[in-house]
Amino acid sequence: MATMDGGGAAGGRRAAESGAAAESGGRLDADAPVGRGASVAGFLPSTHGFAFTNDFPPGPVLRIGPAGRPQLAIGDASRGLCGGMTFAVRDLFEAGRPPPTTDQPPAPGSPLFRYLVRRLIESWDLPGGGLSYYRLMLTPPADRLLTVATRRGVGHRTAVEEWPRVRLDLEQGVLSPLGLVTERSANPLRLGYNHQVLAYGYRQVGTVVTLRIYDPNTPRPHADDVRLVFDGGRPATGVPIQHNVTITRPIRTFFRARYRPRIPPPA
């Protein structure tokens, strides 16, 4: 269930308007009511996010092979399990269950660690999700006029394609997982430098949107203060994104990640 701010319109009508905006190209409406917004009722990162951050010691994410024999080690947990933590937080919230109280990351091989790894892999939504990251890593910031067509930049993707989908989630009271694209590179080995977060609210004034974010990298004392801000009024020329997500790279764009629910393991 969403809580709605400003405009006085009912949630169902707002959701319908959001869907209509997506169908008509999804451009941000400069005449939107001052203070228009929505948030997922009852959700706060300081309460429903994990008490530990996405800071795991070096070690394999996954081992493949028969027990008692040498196994193939895959991945490195120190690179992070952000997608797994993001999906797990939504799983727990929608199941009406609190997150674990521990402020220490789970040990490799523990039930919680295995659950986060499973959700990490599922958050990639292979092959489509991985291709989404890679295509956006190759996409220029602004539109480019080619001989017979226009190549859309990441500004168009942010404001016209992805934002209406995220807004619809939030206005329907649904947490919205986001893939954050931080790289401009043709090197697929840099896919791991991107990030995943969970949107739980927004506020729009004119064409400026502020998204409220659960970031697995941000410690609990500051968890409710994470924001992502952009002005989508001119998507053809690029849409710079300001943020205080706990990463060292700029955010080029975001997309709504495909989510499938899972029942969390027993506490």
N, C-alpha and C positions, 0 to 999 in steps of 0.2 A: 504494500500500500504506500502511495506517495503522499507527502505533504506538499501542498501547493502554496506559492507565495505570489501575491499581487494579481491584478487583473480581474479577480472575482469569478473566473470561469470555472466550471466543474471539471474534475479530472478527466472524465470521459470525453468531453468536448476538446480539452487540451490535447489528449492523445490523438483524437481524430484530426485536429489541426496539424499536429506534428507529422502524422502519416501523410496528409495532403501535401505538406511542405516537401517531404521526401520525394513524393511522386512528381512534383512540379519542378524538381531540380534542387530543392533543399536549401536555397540561399537564405542567409540570415535576414530577417525582416527588420529594417531600421525603425519601423513603426511599432515594434513589439512593445507591449505595456512595460512601463518603467518598473523594474523589480520583478519581472517575470522569472519564475523559477520553480524548482521541484526538488524534493529530496526523499530518499527511502526512509519511511517512518521507522524510528527506533534504532537506526544504525549509526554507530559512531566507531571510528577506528580504535579509539582508546579503550573501548569496551568490547568490541567484536573482532578486532584484529588480534593477531598473535602477540603475546607479551615479549617474545624474542624477535630479533630482526633477522634479515636475510644474510647472515654472516656465519657461514659454516666452515669448519676446518677443511684443509685439502684431503681429498679421498674420493674414490669412485662413487659416482651417483648410482651405478647399477653394475652388477656382476652377472654374467651369463655363462652357464655351463653346469654340468652335473655336480651335486654335492660330493665333497671328498676328493675332487680332482681340480687341477688348475683351471681357473675361470677367467673369462675375458672381462677386464675392467673397462667400463665405459663412462666417460664424462669426468668432471671434477666438481665436487660439491662447493668448493670455494668460489666457483664462478657464479653461484647463486641458484636458488630454487624459487625465484620470484613468481613464475607462472603457477607453480604448484601451491604456493602460499595464497596467491590471489584466488584461485579456484576453490581451495579448501575453505577460505573464509566465507565465500558465498555458500558453499555446501553447508557449513555449520550454521550460518545465519538462517538459511531457509529451512533447516531442520529444527530450528528453535533450540539449538544447543550452544552453550558458551565455549569459547576456545580453551585449550589447556592453560593452566595458571602458570606453568613454568616459564621463566624468563631466559632459559638456556635452550639453544637449538637442540632438537632431538639427535640422539646418537645414531650413527649409521647402522642400519639393520634393524632398528627399533620399529614397532608398528607405525608410529607417527611419521618417521622418516620415509618408510616405504610408501605410505599414503601420499606424502608430499611429492615424492618422485613420480608416482603414478599420475598424479594430477599435473605435474610439470609436463610430462610427455603428452598427456591429453590436451594440455593448453596449447601445444604447438599445432594441433589440428593438422597433422601431416597428411598429404603433402601440401594441401592448400594454404594452411597458415604460414608455413615456412616460405612458400612462394610469395605470399603477401608481403612479408618482411623484405624479401630480396627485391621484389619489383619496386617497392617504395625506396629502398636504398639506392636504386638506380635512377629514380625519378627526379627531375630538376625542381627547384623551389617554385618557379613560376611557369605559367603557360608559355609554350613556344609555338609560333606560327610556322608550320611547315608548308611545303609546296601545295598540297591538296587538303590539308587538315590541320587541326590544332592538337599538339601534344599537351595534355593536361599536366600541370605540375602538382606538387604535394599540397599547395594551398587549396586547389580545387578539391582534392581528395579530403582534406580536413573539413572545410566549411560546407561543401555541397553534398558530399557522399556520406561521410562517416558521422559528422556531428548530428544530423537529423536522426540517425539510427540510435545513437547514444541518448539523445534527448527523449526519444520515444520510450526507451527503457525506463528512464528516470521518471517520466511522467506517468508511467504505469506502475511505479513503485518497485522496479526491478533493478538490482545492482548490475552494473555494466562493466565487464572486463575489457580493458584496453591494452592493445599492443602499442608500445611507444617506440617509434623509429628514431634512433639517435645517430645513425650512420649514413654517410653518402659515400658509397663504395661499391665496386663490382666484385670485391673479394668475399666469397661466401664464408670464409673463416671468421669474418667479422659479424656474422649474424648474432653471435653470443653477446655482443655489446649492446644490443637492444634491451628493452625492459618491459615488464608487465605490471599493471596497477589495476585498481578497481574504483570506478566512479560511483559515487553514492548521492550526489546532488549537484545542482547547477543554479546559477543566477545569470540572467541576461539583461543588460541595459543597452538598448539600441542594437548594435552589431557586436558588442563586446560580451564575451561569455567567460564566466569563471566556473570551472569545474572543481568540485570537492573530491579529493582522492584519498583512498587507502593505499599507501605505499609500503610494501614489505620492508624496504630499506630504512624507513624512518622510525626512530625509537618512540615508544608509547607517550612519553611526556610531550612530544610535539606532533603526535600522529593526527590530531584533529585540525592541524593548521596547514596541511598540504594542499596546495592549489595549483591549477593549470589554467592560464589565462590567454585568450587569443581574440583578435578582432577579425572577423570573417567578412567584413564589408567589401573587400576587394580581392576575392580569391584568385583571380587571374594573375595578379602581380605578386602573389605569395602571402602566406599567413604566418608571421612569426609567432612563436609560442613562448610565453614567459612561464616560469615554473619555479617551485622550490622543492621538487622531488629530489631525494637524496641520491643523485647521480652526478657525475662530473661533466657530462656531455650535454649539448643542447638537444632539445626535442624538435625534430623536423616535422613530424606529423604523428597522427595516431589512427588506429582503426579499431572498430568494435570486434573483439575476438569472439569466435564461436564457442559457446559454453553448453556442455551437457552435464546435468546433475549427477552426483554420486552420493551414496549414503556414506557418511563418515564412519570410520571404525569406532568401536566402543572406546570410551575414555579410559 
